[in-house]
Amino acid sequence: MLARSDVTCLVLLVFLLCFGCSGPALTADPPLATSAGAAGAATAGSSGAPSYGAGGAGGAALVTMGGGGSTNGGASAGESSGGQAASAGSVGSAGSAGSASTIIVGTMPPVTDPPPAGWTPVWADEFNAADGAGVDGSKWHHDTGGDGYGNQELEYYTDDLLNAQQRAGNLVITATTSGASGLSCWYGDCKYTSARLLTSGKFSASYGRIEARIKVPAGKGIWPAFWMLGDNIGSARWPTCGEIDIMEAIGSDPATLHGSLHGPGYSGGSPLTGTTKLPNGAKLSDDFHTYAVEWTPTSVKFFLDTTLYETRTPADVPQGSKWVYDHPFFIILNVAVGGQWPGSPDGTTPLPAQMLVDYVRVYKAN
């Protein structure tokens, strides 16, 4: 027979067990804030989409997340056909060092897609904000103006939602005739507006896998691009800073992908470049495709979806020229209109023309 004290203990034990079954679940301590170089799992950005910590000591060498450096040290490109460029005064170096970006660790799971084998995610924008939202200002800023960008382009790049906004899980960059009234371009009254987005001063990477899933527009005179510039452009100038064109497509030839490197002695109309096409005559503009480079100190490899179609190494650089892909680069997304390479739009060009970007992701090698 149980003593009264034993019964009391038994009743208390049952009560505690039952409360544990029906009571609230335990919650973890609030996540810690770390610097950009600290170990990082996925984090919730302002849009609710995951971004990534820079990893440990190795990640800090790969990724730079500036906190307050200037980004307006001018760069005059003087670019000819066959490549994008920074305009005078529009983009500079990553700027003087500011405070490190803050990474909130452990609040969101990583993106659902598994990373490519051998790679660890370090930065991403999934463009999952509410429909009509602008881009995440902690990751991107707008280049604005209509000076032709070294290519005699015809658009005026704006920071208006008309030209860049998030919708249905995509970044939508729109080239259009709307909004051009009252704007001045290098040739007079502007005829077109579009958007050009950069991570300069906010994020740059040296080496790794840089990829985006994009549906490009088609049409004569339309020039979509996903590319990178060396973040020393303000001091080294173009093309010495280096340029990596991960994806360029000319709207009048929507079946051909161009991947290129521009540097001193191999720029403008004579870059290190390669092309590829989809099988069976399919057009890049028909669907989304993944465009990527895998960049190491000794090579840059270009991919369309899972197909490696071009590899460039220092041995490809012309004699007397320099391989300049040994420092951080920032990312650019834009849709140009007109220019020396694609020519001007005509009556067959469907406008507005939209480039849809599902995501941009950066990985470091395991």
C-alpha positions in Angstrom: 0.0 0.0 0.0 1.3 3.5 -1.0 2.0 6.0 1.7 0.2 9.4 1.4 3.4 11.1 0.4 3.9 8.5 -2.3 0.4 9.2 -3.7 1.0 12.9 -3.6 4.2 12.5 -5.6 2.5 10.1 -8.1 -0.3 12.6 -8.7 2.2 15.4 -9.2 4.2 13.3 -11.7 1.0 12.5 -13.7 0.1 16.2 -13.7 3.5 17.2 -15.0 3.4 14.5 -17.7 0.0 15.6 -18.9 1.0 19.2 -18.9 4.0 18.4 -21.0 1.8 16.6 -23.5 -0.7 19.5 -23.9 1.4 22.5 -23.1 3.3 24.8 -25.5 6.4 23.4 -27.2 9.8 24.7 -26.1 11.3 27.4 -28.3 14.9 28.0 -29.0 16.7 31.1 -27.8 16.5 34.1 -30.2 19.0 33.9 -33.1 22.3 35.6 -32.7 23.6 38.4 -34.9 27.0 37.8 -36.4 29.2 39.7 -38.8 29.3 38.9 -42.5 32.4 36.7 -42.0 30.9 34.5 -39.3 29.5 31.1 -39.9 26.0 31.5 -41.4 23.0 29.5 -42.1 20.1 30.9 -44.1 18.6 34.2 -42.9 15.3 36.0 -43.5 15.8 39.2 -45.5 13.4 42.1 -45.7 11.5 40.3 -48.5 11.2 37.1 -46.4 13.5 35.2 -48.9 16.5 33.5 -47.5 20.0 35.0 -47.9 23.2 33.4 -46.6 26.0 34.0 -44.2 29.4 34.3 -45.6 30.7 31.1 -44.0 33.8 30.9 -41.8 37.2 32.2 -42.5 37.2 30.8 -46.0 33.8 32.5 -46.7 35.2 35.8 -45.6 37.8 35.5 -48.4 35.1 34.8 -50.9 32.4 37.3 -50.1 32.4 41.0 -49.3 29.3 42.7 -47.9 30.0 46.4 -47.6 28.3 48.4 -44.9 28.7 52.0 -46.0 31.4 52.5 -48.5 30.9 55.0 -51.3 29.8 53.6 -54.7 29.9 56.6 -56.8 33.5 56.9 -57.9 33.1 57.3 -61.6 34.2 54.9 -64.3 34.4 55.8 -68.0 34.2 52.6 -70.0 34.7 53.7 -73.6 33.2 50.3 -74.6 32.6 49.3 -78.2 30.2 46.6 -79.3 30.2 43.1 -77.8 30.1 44.0 -74.1 28.4 45.9 -71.4 30.1 48.7 -69.5 29.9 51.2 -66.7 29.1 54.7 -67.7 31.0 57.8 -66.6 30.3 58.6 -63.0 27.7 55.8 -62.6 29.6 53.0 -60.9 32.7 53.0 -59.0 34.7 50.8 -56.7 33.1 49.1 -53.7 34.2 52.1 -51.8 35.8 52.7 -48.5 35.2 50.1 -45.9 32.0 50.5 -43.8 30.6 48.5 -41.0 30.0 44.8 -41.8 26.6 43.7 -42.8 24.6 41.9 -40.1 23.6 38.4 -40.7 20.8 36.9 -38.6 21.5 33.2 -38.2 19.0 30.4 -38.1 15.7 32.1 -38.7 14.8 30.5 -42.1 15.7 27.3 -43.8 17.9 27.5 -46.9 16.3 27.5 -50.4 14.5 24.3 -51.2 16.6 23.5 -54.2 19.7 21.5 -53.3 22.9 23.3 -54.1 25.0 21.9 -57.0 27.2 19.1 -55.9 30.4 20.4 -54.3 29.1 23.9 -53.6 27.8 25.7 -50.5 25.5 28.8 -50.8 26.8 32.1 -49.5 24.4 34.7 -50.9 21.1 34.8 -52.8 18.1 36.8 -53.8 15.0 34.7 -54.5 12.8 37.7 -55.3 9.9 36.4 -53.3 8.6 39.7 -51.9 5.0 40.8 -52.3 3.9 41.6 -55.9 4.8 45.1 -56.8 7.6 45.5 -54.3 10.9 47.0 -55.4 14.2 45.2 -55.1 15.8 44.6 -51.7 17.8 47.7 -51.0 20.2 45.8 -48.8 21.3 43.8 -51.8 20.8 46.0 -54.9 20.9 49.6 -56.0 19.8 51.2 -59.3 22.1 52.6 -61.9 20.3 55.6 -63.5 20.8 57.7 -66.5 20.8 57.8 -70.3 24.3 58.5 -71.4 24.6 55.4 -73.7 26.8 53.4 -71.3 29.7 53.3 -73.8 27.6 51.4 -76.3 25.3 54.1 -77.7 22.4 52.4 -75.9 19.0 54.1 -76.3 17.4 53.5 -72.9 17.2 55.7 -69.8 17.8 53.5 -66.7 15.4 54.5 -64.0 14.7 53.5 -60.4 11.0 53.4 -61.0 8.8 50.3 -60.3 7.6 50.6 -63.9 11.0 49.2 -64.9 11.9 46.9 -62.0 9.7 45.2 -59.5 9.1 41.8 -57.9 6.1 39.8 -59.1 5.0 36.2 -58.8 8.3 35.1 -57.3 10.4 36.8 -60.0 12.3 40.0 -60.5 10.7 41.7 -63.6 12.9 44.1 -65.5 10.9 45.9 -68.2 12.2 47.8 -71.2 9.4 50.0 -72.5 8.6 53.3 -74.2 6.6 54.3 -71.1 8.1 56.8 -68.8 10.5 58.2 -71.3 8.7 61.5 -71.8 10.7 64.4 -70.3 13.9 62.4 -69.9 17.1 63.4 -71.7 19.4 60.9 -73.3 22.7 61.3 -75.1 20.9 61.5 -78.4 18.2 64.0 -77.3 14.7 63.2 -75.9 14.7 59.6 -74.6 12.6 57.0 -76.4 12.9 54.1 -73.9 13.2 53.3 -70.2 14.6 50.2 -68.5 16.4 49.2 -65.3 20.0 48.2 -64.4 20.6 46.7 -61.0 23.9 46.3 -59.3 25.3 44.8 -56.0 28.3 47.2 -56.0 29.1 48.4 -52.5 26.6 45.8 -51.0 28.0 42.4 -52.2 30.9 41.2 -54.2 32.6 37.8 -54.7 35.9 36.5 -55.8 35.7 32.9 -57.0 32.8 30.6 -56.7 29.7 29.6 -58.6 27.5 32.5 -59.7 24.2 31.6 -61.3 20.7 32.9 -62.1 17.6 31.4 -63.5 16.3 33.8 -66.1 13.7 34.0 -68.9 15.1 36.5 -71.4 13.1 38.7 -73.8 13.4 38.6 -77.6 13.1 41.3 -80.3 15.4 43.3 -82.4 17.3 45.8 -80.4 16.7 44.2 -77.0 19.8 43.2 -75.1 19.4 41.4 -71.8 22.4 40.6 -69.6 23.6 39.0 -66.4 27.2 40.0 -65.7 29.9 41.1 -63.3 32.4 44.0 -63.1 35.5 44.2 -60.9 34.8 46.2 -57.8 38.0 48.2 -58.4 36.5 49.9 -61.4 36.7 53.3 -59.7 40.5 53.1 -59.5 41.5 50.6 -62.2 38.9 51.8 -64.8 37.4 49.6 -67.5 38.5 47.2 -68.9 41.4 46.8 -66.5 39.0 46.0 -63.7 37.7 43.0 -65.7 34.2 42.0 -66.9 32.5 38.6 -66.8 29.5 38.3 -69.0 27.7 35.3 -67.7 24.7 35.7 -70.0 24.2 38.0 -73.0 21.5 37.5 -75.6 20.7 39.6 -78.6 17.0 39.9 -79.1 17.3 39.4 -82.9 19.1 36.1 -82.3 17.3 34.7 -79.3 18.6 31.2 -79.9 22.3 32.1 -79.2 23.9 32.6 -75.7 27.1 34.6 -75.4 29.5 34.2 -72.5 32.6 36.5 -72.5 35.5 37.9 -70.5 36.7 41.5 -71.1 40.0 42.7 -69.9 43.0 44.8 -70.9 43.9 43.9 -74.5 40.7 41.7 -75.0 37.7 43.9 -74.7 34.9 45.6 -76.7 34.6 43.8 -80.0 37.4 41.3 -79.3 36.7 39.7 -75.9 37.5 36.1 -74.9 34.1 34.8 -75.9 32.1 31.7 -76.7 28.5 30.9 -77.8 26.1 28.0 -77.5 22.6 27.2 -78.7 19.8 25.0 -77.3 19.0 21.8 -79.1 16.4 21.5 -81.8 16.3 25.2 -82.6 14.7 26.2 -79.3 15.0 29.8 -78.3 16.3 31.0 -75.0 13.3 33.3 -74.8 10.9 30.4 -74.8 11.5 29.4 -71.2 13.6 29.9 -68.0 17.2 28.7 -68.2 20.0 28.6 -65.7 23.1 30.7 -66.6 26.2 30.2 -64.5 30.0 30.5 -64.2 32.3 28.5 -62.0 35.2 30.8 -61.3 38.6 29.7 -59.8 42.0 31.5 -59.7 42.9 29.6 -62.9 39.7 29.4 -64.9 36.2 30.7 -65.7 33.8 28.0 -66.9 30.5 29.0 -68.5 27.3 26.9 -68.3 23.9 26.9 -69.9 21.7 24.8 -67.6 23.8 21.7 -66.9 26.0 22.0 -70.0 29.5 23.4 -69.8 30.1 25.2 -73.1 33.1 27.3 -72.6 36.3 27.4 -70.4 38.7 30.3 -70.3 42.1 30.3 -68.6 45.1 32.6 -68.4 46.6 30.8 -71.4 43.8 32.4 -73.5 44.8 36.0 -72.7 46.6 37.7 -75.7 50.4 38.0 -75.3 51.3 41.0 -73.3 47.9 41.2 -71.7 46.9 40.3 -68.1 44.4 37.9 -66.5 42.5 40.2 -64.2 40.1 37.7 -62.5 41.8 37.7 -59.2 39.8 40.1 -57.1 36.1 40.6 -56.1 33.5 41.4 -58.7 29.9 42.7 -58.2 26.8 41.5 -60.0 24.7 43.4 -62.6 21.3 42.6 -64.1 19.9 44.8 -66.9 18.0 45.0 -70.2 19.5 47.4 -72.6 17.7 48.8 -75.7 19.7 49.5 -78.8 23.4 50.0 -79.0 26.2 49.2 -81.4 25.9 45.4 -81.0 22.1 44.7 -81.1 21.1 47.7 -83.3 17.9 49.7 -82.8 14.4 48.3 -82.3 12.1 48.4 -85.2 8.4 47.8 -86.0 8.8 44.1 -85.2 10.2 44.6 -81.7 7.6 43.6 -79.1 7.5 46.3 -76.4 7.3 46.2 -73.4 10.1 43.6 -73.3 10.5 41.8 -70.0 13.4 39.8 -68.4 12.2 37.5 -65.6 14.7 36.5 -63.0 13.7 33.7 -60.7 16.8 34.0 -58.5 20.4 34.9 -58.3 22.6 32.7 -56.1 26.3 32.6 -55.2 28.1 29.5 -53.9 31.6 28.8 -52.6 33.4 25.5 -53.3 33.3 23.0 -50.5 
